[in-house]
């Protein structure tokens, strides 16, 4: 893989190459990507989607929206710092018009959209959709689908759904948001299809990043960017775009530190106990005199959080630059933070978050509710769509279809696409709207 190709400004439908030196510096293509994501309705729905504590009504706990914005800020810093070093290393990029901030813009846009495909109710929402097909009423469709189509459903993946949202064409809107291919490449943390599942311990095999419905777009992006094949077989799997490692690092940094902070603010983690773990990340940079002058828990946490994020940014950059050649050659198989000197401290913090936050009673109770809500919604919408296709729709089915936005109302002859119309709708709605619409289909009229 080579940087010039990886930094492609091409968008879906382009017939001519977009040259960096011809770009309008006041409206750079990579920055346009960020703007298009910000103004998309799918991004706005993240304001009412769970990050840590589902449906929390407190004013300090993060939603998917605030988390995504924070990840994009960290990602921009990572990209700019790495970009500066790469521009110095490869002067031919500068000659073609590329600048250090281009890397920051690409990584920031990709990071901004990294959770755009996540269903309501956090990661349990993904599992709930998968369980509906694996063990629920959705089992009936297995014999009518290919192995890969079925795997897409029983192992529903927010990353693949995000790629679908960003690239899916519909009448009058070709190529989805029409983002640059560089940003799409950086977005794809797991550039492979759903089968084979977890074939190796390679980072790309951890999950998957494309549904069968977007395979053509996926191939197009991979070819344009020159992504190298992960394996020589008939299954689609590529090595990551190098900047995807920075997107992942930004996400890892934010959820490690900020989820932990939320747990402290919620009282799920004892402050004195938690601060000890944060201090372990910043011992070399903390100003003890300044720290002890801070009188409130919020101020102490904010100070340690800022230092910890800064330290981890510098660590991620160092690991990336040290392994840049291996990354370009597809020979780097783990996340950046797995190779940093703070790996043990990070793992300690994550373990506490799992025990005290993700397994807390409040989280478990509301995730259980999410399973039931998502299952019921899939049931009524898939039935209504399929019955409409076979001209057996009841009046109730017809009313249910009217609840779908226009873009989901097109009844396709392909069963996989019909099922995914329902899955796509359910995955894009917010936690609050999922609860509201579930009450309505159950006859609980406010």
N, C-alpha and C positions, 0 to 999 in steps of 0.2 A: 504494500500500500504506500502511496506517496501523498504528501500534504496538499499539493496543488489540486489533485483530483478530489481529495477528501474535503476540500473547502469549496466545493461546487455551489454556485449560486443558482443553478438550474431549478426551475419550478415545473410542476406538471403542465404539460401542453406546450412547453417552449420548443420552438423549432430552430432557434439559433443559440449559440453559446453566449452566456452572460460573462463578460470579462470584468474582473475586479477593478481594473484601472478606469473603466468607463462608468463606475457607480457614482451616483450623486451622494456626496459625503453628508449632506443634510438629511438624506432619506435612504440610508444604506439598507440593502436587501435583507441582511441578517437582522437588522433592527425592525424591519417591517414584519418579520416573523413574530417577534415579541408582541407587537401591536395587534396583529391579527388574533393571536391567542387570547390576549387580554380582553378583547371585545367579543369573543365568541360566547354563545349562551352556555356551552358545556363548561367553560371555565367559570362562569358566574355561579353555576350550580354548586361549585365546590365550597361556597360560603356556608352552606348548610349540609356539609358532609363530614362525617366523623374523621378525626385524626387519631386521638387517643381515647377519650371518654365519650362514648356515643351520646348524642342529644344533650350534652352538657349545657346548662343554662347560665353557668358562671361566666364572668366577663374576661377571664384571663386564660382560658384554655383554648388551645389552637384548633382551628378547623382545617380541612384540606386546603382551603383558600389561603389562609395566613401561612400555613406550612409551605405551600408552593411558592408564595412570594418570597419567603425567607430563604428557601432553597435556591431560588433564582439569584438572589443577592450574593449568596456564598459562591454559587457557580460562576457568576460574573467575575468575582475576584480570582477564583481559580483559573479561569480562562485567560484573563488578562496577564496574570503573572506568568503562566506557561507560555502564552503567546509572545510575550516580550523575549523570552529566552529562545523560542523557536525562530522568530524573525531574525534574531542575531545569528543563530546557527545556520539558517538557510537564507542568505541574502537574495537569492533568486525570487523568493516570495515577495520581498519588499519591492523588487524591481517590477513585479507584476501588479503592484498596487496594494498588496495585503498589509494589514497593520495588526499590532498586538491586540487592539480592542476588538478586531473581528472575531478572534477566538472567544473573547469574553461575551460578545453578542450571541454567538452560536450556542455556547454552553448555557447562557442565561435563558434563552428562548426554549431550548430543549428541557431545561430544568423546570421552567415555569409550567410546562405541559406534562410533566412526568407522572402526575396523578390524575390526569384529565379523564382517563378511562375507568377509574375506580368506581364501583357501585356504591350505593348508600350503605351505611353501617360498617364502614371500615373494611378490613381484609376479610371479616366474616361474611361480608356481602358477596365476595367472589366465591367463597366456599359454599354459601347458600345456593347460588345459581348452579354450581357444579353438583351439589347434592340433590337438587331437584331432578336432574337427569340421571344421576347415578343410582339413587335409591327411592326417588319420589315418582310422581305421575309421569315425569318425562321419560322414564324407562321405555315406554311404549314405542318411542321413535328410533331406537337403536338399530333395528334390522333394516331401516329404510335409509340409513346414512352410511357414508364411507367411514373407515376406521379413523381417519384424520378429522373428519367433520365431527364425529362422535367425541373424539378426544378434546376438541375445541370446547364442547359443551360441558363434559363432565369435569374438566379441569379449567373452567372459565378463568381467563387471565386478564387483569386490568391493563397490563402493558400492551397486550395485543389489541384490547379494546381501544386503548389510546391511539394506537397506530390507525385503527379503523376510523376513529373520529377525525383524525388529522388529515386523512387521505381519501376517504370514501366519497365517490361521485354520486350525485343525484341530479334529477332533472334541473337543468339550468345552472348547476353548481358542479363543474368538473374539477376533480382533484381535491375535493374537500377545502381546506384552508389554503391550499397551494403554497405551502411553506417551501423554503429552499431545501434542496436535498441534503445539504450539509447539516441543517438543523434536524431533519428527519433521521439522518444517520446517527447523530449524537443522541437522539431520543431513544433509539433502539438498544436497550440494555441487553436484550436477549434475542439477537437476530437469527431466529430459527422458528420452524413450525412446531406444532404440538407433539408430533411423533418423530423420532423415538423420544420417550420421556426419560430425562436424567440418565442419559447413556454413559456419561463420564462425570468426573468431578470438576470439569472445566466450568468456569464462571458462566459461559453462555448456556450450558446445559442445565443450569439451576432452575430456569423457568422457560417460557417461550414468548415470542413477541409478535406473532402474526397469525390471524385466523385464515382459513382456507379462502374466505371471500376476498381477501386483500393480497393474495399471492402474487398477482401480476404487478401490482404497485410495488410490492416488496422486492421483486426481482429487478424492476426498473431502477429503484433507488440503489440497490446493491451494485448493479452493473455500472451506473453512472459514477458512483463513489469509488469503484474499484475495490470493494470489500473482498478479502480473500476467503475462499471456501474453508470451512472448518474441517470437513471430512470429504473424502472422495467416495460418495455414495449417492443414492437417488433422492435422499432427503435434503431439503433445503436448510442449510446451516452455515453461517458465515462468522468470521472473526469480527469482533466489535470495531466500530468506528472508534479510533483512539479517544476522541472527546467524550464518548459515552462513559469512559472511566471517570472523567471529571464530574459528569452529571451524577453518577452513582456516588462519588465521594461527597458531593454537596448534600445529597439526600442523607447519606449515612451520618455525616457530621450533624445535620440539623435534627434528625430524629433521635440520635443518641443523646445530644445535649438538651434539646428543647422538650422532648417528651419527658425526660428526667426532671426538668424544671417544672413542667406542668404537674407531675406527680408530687413534687414538694409543695407547690402552691395549693394543691387540692387536699393536702394533709395526708396523702397516701404514703409518703416517705418522710421520715423524721428529718428535720432540717439539719441538726447537728451531725447526724449520721451521713446525710447526703453531701453536705459541704466538704466533708473529709475526702470523698471520692472525687469531687470536682477539683479540689486543691491538688490532688495527685496528677492532674493533667496540666497544671500551670505552675508547678513549683519553681521552674526556672525563669518564669516571667512575672510572677506576682510581685506587686509592691506592697509589702506587708503593712507598712505604715498607712498607706492609703486604704487598704482593706479594713484595718481595724478602726478607721474613722467612720466607716459606714454603719449606721445605726439600725437600719431596717433590713428585714429578711429579703425584701424585694431588691433593695440596692445591692446587697451582698451577692445575691444570685445573679443579678444583671452584670456585675463586674466580673464574676468568675465565668459566666457564660461567654462574655465577649472575649476574654483571654483564651478560654478553651477553644472557641471557634477559630480564633486567629492562629493558635498553635497547630491545630489540626489542618488548617488550610496550608500552612507552610510545610507540614509533613507530607500532605498529599502531593503538593507540587514537587517536593524533593524526590519522592518515590516515582512520580510520573517521569520526570526528566532523567532520572537514573536508569529507567527502564524503557525510555522512548523507542529505542531501536527494536527491542524485543516486542513492544506493543505494535509497532508498524509491521513487524514480521509475523504477527499472530502467535507469538511465543510467550505471552504473559497471560496467565490463566486465573488470576485471583483479583480481588478488589484492591484498590490502592491502600486502604486503611488496614487491610490484613498484613501488609508489609511494613507498616509504620512502627516507630518505636513505642507508641502508646497503645499498641494492640491489647495488652493485658488490662490496662486501665479502662479502655473502651468496653471490653468484654465484661468487666466487673459491673460497669454502669448498666449495660444492657441486661445483665442477669437480674439486677435489682428491679429494673423497670418491668421485666417480664413477671417477676414474683409479686411486686407491689402494685403495679398499675394494670397491665394487660390481663392479669388473673384476679383483679379486684371484683368484689361482688357486683358493684354497679356496672362494670363493663360486661361481665358475664350475663347478667340479667337482661341487659338491653341487646346484646348480641343474640340471645335466644329469641327475643321478640323479633329481631331482624330476620332470622331464619324463617319464621312463620309468615311474616309479612311478604317477603320476597317470593316464597313458594306459592302463596295464594295469588299474588299478582301475576306470576308467570302462568299459573293455571288458567285464569280467566282470559288473559290476553292471547295466549297461544291457541286456546280453544276457539275464541272468537275469530281469530285470523284464519285458522284452518277451516272452520265451518263456513266462513264467508267464501273461501276458495272453492269449496265443494257445493256451494249453493244450498247449504243446510243451516244457515245462520238463523238463530232464534231472534226474537225482538230484543231479548237481553243482550245477545251477541252484538247486534247492530248498535245498541246503545254503548256497549263497552268500546267498540271500535271508534266511536265518536270522541272518546276520551283521549285517543292517541293523537299526537301532533300530526300534521299533514305528511311530514316526511316519513312517518312510520305506517301510513295507511295504505301504501301501495301493496297489493296482494300479489305475490310472486308465485309462479308455477313450481319453483324449486322449494322443497320442504325445508331444507337447511336455511335458506334465506328467509322463509316465513317465520321459522322459529327464532332466527336471529333478530327479526324485527321486534319481537316481544322482548328478547334479552337486551337489545340495544336500548329500547325505551326504558326498561326497568333500571338498567345500569346508569342511565344519564340523570335520573331524577334525584332530588335531594332527600335526605333523611326525613325532613318534615313533610314533604309532599308524598313520600311513600306511605307514611302513617296516615295522612289525610285521605288519600285515594283508597287505601285499604279499608278504612272505616266506611267509606261510601259504598264499596262493593259488598261490604258485609251488612249494608242496610242501616248503618249508624249515622243518620242524617243529623247534622248539627242544628 
